[in-house]
Amino acid sequence: MTVAGHVERRAGENPPGGPRRTRTRRGATRPREARRAYLLIAPALLLLALVVGYPIVKAVHQSFLTDPGLDKATGMFDEGNNWFGLHNYTHWLLQQCASPDGGYTSCPSGALGSQFWSSVGVTVGFTVVAVALETVIGMGFALTMHRAFRGRALVRVAILIPWAIPTAVTSKLWQVMFDPQGVINKLLGTHYAWTSSLWPARSAIVIADTWKTTPFIALLILAGLQNIPAETYEAAKIDGANAWRRFTSVTLPLVKPALAVAVVFRALDTLRMYDLPQILTGGSNGTTTSSILVVDQLTRGANSASALSTLTFVLIFVIAFGLVRLLNANLFGAQAKAVR
Amino acid sequence: MTTTTATTTAPPVPAALASAPRRGRGINWSTVGTAVTTMIIVVWCLAPFYWMLVLAFRDNDHTFSTDPWFSHVTLDNFRYAFNAEYNPFARSLLNSLLIGAVVTAVSMVIGVFAAYALARLSFRGKGFVLTVILGASMFPGVAILTPLFQLFSSWHWLGTYQALALPQVSFSLPLAVYTLTSFFAEMPWNLEEAARVDGATSGQAFRLVILPLAAPAMFTTAILVFLASWNEYLLSSVLSNGSTEVAPSTVAIANFTAGPHIVPYTQTMAAGLIVTVPLIVVVLLLQRRIVSGLTAGGIKG
């Protein structure tokens, strides 16, 4: 809409003595421009339909089918892919496993089927704790970088390093440092088996994740801070607001849109976390995230894994949607504004 | 060349002036506080990386020595990492380069078209297309992984390059479109108009005016896409299906071994360093552009 207005305005600005130009301009009417746009966008949408759309539709379809395996009732091998209704979903949600007599009982502990809710708890727990830590520390980083005069270049360089290291390498690095004989125990004077007992393992993952991704959140917040005009602070200062008042009444409200977008993006990333816990602890000792559970299930039965990945995707969607509403985050606003 | 990137980075001067230290007598505590927190940030960010550096050059027998300086220095870890007898790390680096190059090329070629249309042309359903592209990048990898695993399994594609490269487009293409659209939206497109007023054909205007202006933005985007591909682990680890022939470096590092009875920590750190150092060099050389690229998609005003 706005672009069309732009075109008209530009057409109006044309000097009258340019007949050839006027013709080309008049030729670029909206339908033609739109047709060109659709042609340019089509390959991207087609490719996304192929690598995202199709797999997701297929996953949802598969989630209603049986996995290949021995038919408990007949004792014969069944190729699978028969209609199974919601059984794959009840398997995960109600933790019901097939029993030898052909009925359903609650899954034995240790079976993947019994781990659904604990993996949801672990995933959501990591997300809440890690994103909260990253936001608070990232805010501190951003405020410092915003003020820093001398060390600005150094901080900018330093902050990009945790971000630049591949997560797989980060995980190995923290695994080495969290070794029972590693440097962290030596520094703290402790003897934790960090990666092989429940709460230390969980803490280790949150610590490593916070280290790696705080820089990213700090950069996003800094971008928001730099859009606050200096006069706003001057005015608040003249009105007698102290540093804390200036932070709560000027900085926070004005940086909130940037902060909200950063929190939503980080939450989305943490909810699908896989690399870090998988490499650091192997997903053992209460660190199995939903993504790890899906991969564990994958080779044991792809159709029930599809139900699990669909549940994971719904869970992430619901939480992200709730966060967007709660924080009033405008994920598209920034982009739409730029496009305009 | 650098003019476009300069405009995408928020000008730091006015904001910095607001917190400029007041000149005068006595200690300015706020400056001291900023200096201290600056130091804390630098140490926080660099200490683990420094430790990786120290361990990568340390004799494996002294893995657990807490000497904070470079001691028991050796290059054996690097020799070991590149020894194909022990592990496929060298091969995995080539795999990462190959997969990253293909993924980046495909995403950039298709992404530039889409981003140009989104930033520059008017058409119905633009908001919908943006939503689809942003939405696609938000799907958890596992949501597409299960059906792809089955599909590739039935095609005998598991452990092939195409099985590793193709699914990566699901996140690299949205990333490319998103970043490029933000960059393109800020380009001085009226220069193109001006060139055409001066008699250039649309092809000439694009080639002589727009392309040189857009090149830095496209380069930055390509770097971000390549980094994302270089870092990818979930899809690669599952779809390579144990084949070390095609597995990228992230998978090789996660499975790094050093034979029986050895905790391969120092060797793993050496391999990790080899994977990381090129990225750090690129990031340091292009830091301003990378930061504007990272923030361009996310936040404007």
HADDOCK unambig.tbl for C-alpha pairs under 7 A between the chains (distance, minus, plus):
assign (segid A and resid 1 and name CA) (segid B and resid 122 and name CA) 6.59 0.50 0.50
assign (segid A and resid 3 and name CA) (segid B and resid 121 and name CA) 6.81 0.50 0.50
assign (segid A and resid 3 and name CA) (segid B and resid 122 and name CA) 5.55 0.50 0.50
assign (segid A and resid 4 and name CA) (segid B and resid 122 and name CA) 6.30 0.50 0.50
assign (segid A and resid 21 and name CA) (segid B and resid 197 and name CA) 6.90 0.50 0.50
assign (segid A and resid 33 and name CA) (segid B and resid 121 and name CA) 6.44 0.50 0.50
assign (segid A and resid 33 and name CA) (segid B and resid 122 and name CA) 6.61 0.50 0.50
assign (segid A and resid 34 and name CA) (segid B and resid 122 and name CA) 6.05 0.50 0.50
assign (segid A and resid 34 and name CA) (segid B and resid 123 and name CA) 4.53 0.50 0.50
assign (segid A and resid 37 and name CA) (segid B and resid 117 and name CA) 4.99 0.50 0.50
assign (segid A and resid 37 and name CA) (segid B and resid 121 and name CA) 6.22 0.50 0.50
assign (segid A and resid 37 and name CA) (segid B and resid 123 and name CA) 6.66 0.50 0.50
assign (segid A and resid 40 and name CA) (segid B and resid 113 and name CA) 5.09 0.50 0.50
assign (segid A and resid 40 and name CA) (segid B and resid 114 and name CA) 5.46 0.50 0.50
assign (segid A and resid 40 and name CA) (segid B and resid 117 and name CA) 6.29 0.50 0.50
assign (segid A and resid 41 and name CA) (segid B and resid 113 and name CA) 6.50 0.50 0.50
assign (segid A and resid 41 and name CA) (segid B and resid 114 and name CA) 4.44 0.50 0.50
assign (segid A and resid 41 and name CA) (segid B and resid 117 and name CA) 6.74 0.50 0.50
assign (segid A and resid 43 and name CA) (segid B and resid 110 and name CA) 6.33 0.50 0.50
assign (segid A and resid 44 and name CA) (segid B and resid 110 and name CA) 5.76 0.50 0.50
assign (segid A and resid 44 and name CA) (segid B and resid 111 and name CA) 6.57 0.50 0.50
assign (segid A and resid 44 and name CA) (segid B and resid 114 and name CA) 6.44 0.50 0.50
assign (segid A and resid 48 and name CA) (segid B and resid 170 and name CA) 6.19 0.50 0.50
assign (segid A and resid 51 and name CA) (segid B and resid 167 and name CA) 5.81 0.50 0.50
assign (segid A and resid 51 and name CA) (segid B and resid 170 and name CA) 5.66 0.50 0.50
assign (segid A and resid 52 and name CA) (segid B and resid 136 and name CA) 6.68 0.50 0.50
assign (segid A and resid 52 and name CA) (segid B and resid 144 and name CA) 6.40 0.50 0.50
assign (segid A and resid 52 and name CA) (segid B and resid 170 and name CA) 5.96 0.50 0.50
assign (segid A and resid 55 and name CA) (segid B and resid 144 and name CA) 5.14 0.50 0.50
assign (segid A and resid 55 and name CA) (segid B and resid 147 and name CA) 5.51 0.50 0.50
assign (segid A and resid 55 and name CA) (segid B and resid 148 and name CA) 6.36 0.50 0.50
assign (segid A and resid 56 and name CA) (segid B and resid 143 and name CA) 6.36 0.50 0.50
assign (segid A and resid 56 and name CA) (segid B and resid 144 and name CA) 5.70 0.50 0.50
assign (segid A and resid 58 and name CA) (segid B and resid 147 and name CA) 6.26 0.50 0.50
assign (segid A and resid 59 and name CA) (segid B and resid 146 and name CA) 6.86 0.50 0.50
assign (segid A and resid 59 and name CA) (segid B and resid 147 and name CA) 5.43 0.50 0.50
assign (segid A and resid 141 and name CA) (segid B and resid 41 and name CA) 6.80 0.50 0.50
assign (segid A and resid 144 and name CA) (segid B and resid 34 and name CA) 5.99 0.50 0.50
assign (segid A and resid 144 and name CA) (segid B and resid 37 and name CA) 6.58 0.50 0.50
assign (segid A and resid 144 and name CA) (segid B and resid 38 and name CA) 6.41 0.50 0.50
assign (segid A and resid 146 and name CA) (segid B and resid 16 and name CA) 6.90 0.50 0.50
assign (segid A and resid 147 and name CA) (segid B and resid 16 and name CA) 6.19 0.50 0.50
assign (segid A and resid 147 and name CA) (segid B and resid 19 and name CA) 5.94 0.50 0.50
assign (segid A and resid 147 and name CA) (segid B and resid 34 and name CA) 6.88 0.50 0.50
assign (segid A and resid 148 and name CA) (segid B and resid 34 and name CA) 6.14 0.50 0.50
assign (segid A and resid 151 and name CA) (segid B and resid 38 and name CA) 6.93 0.50 0.50
assign (segid A and resid 155 and name CA) (segid B and resid 38 and name CA) 6.90 0.50 0.50
assign (segid A and resid 155 and name CA) (segid B and resid 42 and name CA) 5.99 0.50 0.50
assign (segid A and resid 157 and name CA) (segid B and resid 284 and name CA) 6.39 0.50 0.50
assign (segid A and resid 158 and name CA) (segid B and resid 42 and name CA) 5.67 0.50 0.50
assign (segid A and resid 158 and name CA) (segid B and resid 45 and name CA) 5.82 0.50 0.50
assign (segid A and resid 158 and name CA) (segid B and resid 46 and name CA) 6.28 0.50 0.50
assign (segid A and resid 159 and name CA) (segid B and resid 45 and name CA) 5.95 0.50 0.50
assign (segid A and resid 161 and name CA) (segid B and resid 45 and name CA) 6.92 0.50 0.50
assign (segid A and resid 161 and name CA) (segid B and resid 280 and name CA) 6.57 0.50 0.50
assign (segid A and resid 162 and name CA) (segid B and resid 45 and name CA) 6.22 0.50 0.50
assign (segid A and resid 164 and name CA) (segid B and resid 279 and name CA) 6.34 0.50 0.50
assign (segid A and resid 164 and name CA) (segid B and resid 280 and name CA) 6.26 0.50 0.50
assign (segid A and resid 165 and name CA) (segid B and resid 276 and name CA) 5.56 0.50 0.50
assign (segid A and resid 166 and name CA) (segid B and resid 231 and name CA) 4.88 0.50 0.50
assign (segid A and resid 166 and name CA) (segid B and resid 276 and name CA) 6.98 0.50 0.50
assign (segid A and resid 167 and name CA) (segid B and resid 231 and name CA) 6.56 0.50 0.50
assign (segid A and resid 168 and name CA) (segid B and resid 250 and name CA) 5.53 0.50 0.50
assign (segid A and resid 168 and name CA) (segid B and resid 253 and name CA) 7.00 0.50 0.50
assign (segid A and resid 168 and name CA) (segid B and resid 254 and name CA) 6.22 0.50 0.50
assign (segid A and resid 169 and name CA) (segid B and resid 253 and name CA) 6.94 0.50 0.50
assign (segid A and resid 169 and name CA) (segid B and resid 272 and name CA) 5.41 0.50 0.50
assign (segid A and resid 173 and name CA) (segid B and resid 52 and name CA) 6.52 0.50 0.50
assign (segid A and resid 173 and name CA) (segid B and resid 269 and name CA) 6.91 0.50 0.50
assign (segid A and resid 176 and name CA) (segid B and resid 265 and name CA) 6.32 0.50 0.50
assign (segid A and resid 181 and name CA) (segid B and resid 64 and name CA) 6.30 0.50 0.50
assign (segid A and resid 182 and name CA) (segid B and resid 64 and name CA) 5.92 0.50 0.50
assign (segid A and resid 183 and name CA) (segid B and resid 66 and name CA) 6.15 0.50 0.50
assign (segid A and resid 220 and name CA) (segid B and resid 295 and name CA) 5.80 0.50 0.50
assign (segid A and resid 223 and name CA) (segid B and resid 295 and name CA) 6.70 0.50 0.50
assign (segid A and resid 224 and name CA) (segid B and resid 301 and name CA) 6.96 0.50 0.50
assign (segid A and resid 226 and name CA) (segid B and resid 10 and name CA) 6.39 0.50 0.50
assign (segid A and resid 226 and name CA) (segid B and resid 12 and name CA) 6.90 0.50 0.50
assign (segid A and resid 226 and name CA) (segid B and resid 15 and name CA) 6.35 0.50 0.50
assign (segid A and resid 227 and name CA) (segid B and resid 301 and name CA) 6.20 0.50 0.50
assign (segid A and resid 229 and name CA) (segid B and resid 15 and name CA) 6.96 0.50 0.50
assign (segid A and resid 230 and name CA) (segid B and resid 14 and name CA) 6.34 0.50 0.50
assign (segid A and resid 230 and name CA) (segid B and resid 15 and name CA) 5.44 0.50 0.50
assign (segid A and resid 230 and name CA) (segid B and resid 18 and name CA) 5.66 0.50 0.50
assign (segid A and resid 258 and name CA) (segid B and resid 299 and name CA) 5.93 0.50 0.50
assign (segid A and resid 261 and name CA) (segid B and resid 298 and name CA) 6.99 0.50 0.50
assign (segid A and resid 268 and name CA) (segid B and resid 138 and name CA) 7.00 0.50 0.50
assign (segid A and resid 272 and name CA) (segid B and resid 140 and name CA) 5.56 0.50 0.50
assign (segid A and resid 274 and name CA) (segid B and resid 234 and name CA) 6.79 0.50 0.50
assign (segid A and resid 275 and name CA) (segid B and resid 233 and name CA) 6.44 0.50 0.50
assign (segid A and resid 275 and name CA) (segid B and resid 234 and name CA) 6.52 0.50 0.50
assign (segid A and resid 279 and name CA) (segid B and resid 254 and name CA) 6.22 0.50 0.50
assign (segid A and resid 291 and name CA) (segid B and resid 142 and name CA) 6.10 0.50 0.50
assign (segid A and resid 294 and name CA) (segid B and resid 142 and name CA) 6.82 0.50 0.50
assign (segid A and resid 298 and name CA) (segid B and resid 146 and name CA) 6.47 0.50 0.50
assign (segid A and resid 302 and name CA) (segid B and resid 146 and name CA) 6.31 0.50 0.50
assign (segid A and resid 302 and name CA) (segid B and resid 150 and name CA) 6.94 0.50 0.50
assign (segid A and resid 305 and name CA) (segid B and resid 146 and name CA) 6.65 0.50 0.50
assign (segid A and resid 306 and name CA) (segid B and resid 146 and name CA) 5.87 0.50 0.50
assign (segid A and resid 309 and name CA) (segid B and resid 142 and name CA) 5.96 0.50 0.50
assign (segid A and resid 309 and name CA) (segid B and resid 143 and name CA) 5.07 0.50 0.50
assign (segid A and resid 310 and name CA) (segid B and resid 143 and name CA) 6.26 0.50 0.50
assign (segid A and resid 313 and name CA) (segid B and resid 139 and name CA) 6.96 0.50 0.50
assign (segid A and resid 313 and name CA) (segid B and resid 140 and name CA) 6.40 0.50 0.50
assign (segid A and resid 313 and name CA) (segid B and resid 143 and name CA) 6.24 0.50 0.50
assign (segid A and resid 334 and name CA) (segid B and resid 298 and name CA) 6.88 0.50 0.50
assign (segid A and resid 334 and name CA) (segid B and resid 299 and name CA) 5.60 0.50 0.50
assign (segid A and resid 334 and name CA) (segid B and resid 300 and name CA) 5.26 0.50 0.50
assign (segid A and resid 335 and name CA) (segid B and resid 182 and name CA) 6.88 0.50 0.50
assign (segid A and resid 335 and name CA) (segid B and resid 297 and name CA) 6.81 0.50 0.50
assign (segid A and resid 338 and name CA) (segid B and resid 182 and name CA) 5.94 0.50 0.50
assign (segid A and resid 338 and name CA) (segid B and resid 185 and name CA) 5.69 0.50 0.50
assign (segid A and resid 339 and name CA) (segid B and resid 118 and name CA) 6.91 0.50 0.50
assign (segid A and resid 339 and name CA) (segid B and resid 119 and name CA) 5.03 0.50 0.50
assign (segid A and resid 339 and name CA) (segid B and resid 182 and name CA) 6.99 0.50 0.50
assign (segid A and resid 339 and name CA) (segid B and resid 185 and name CA) 5.35 0.50 0.50
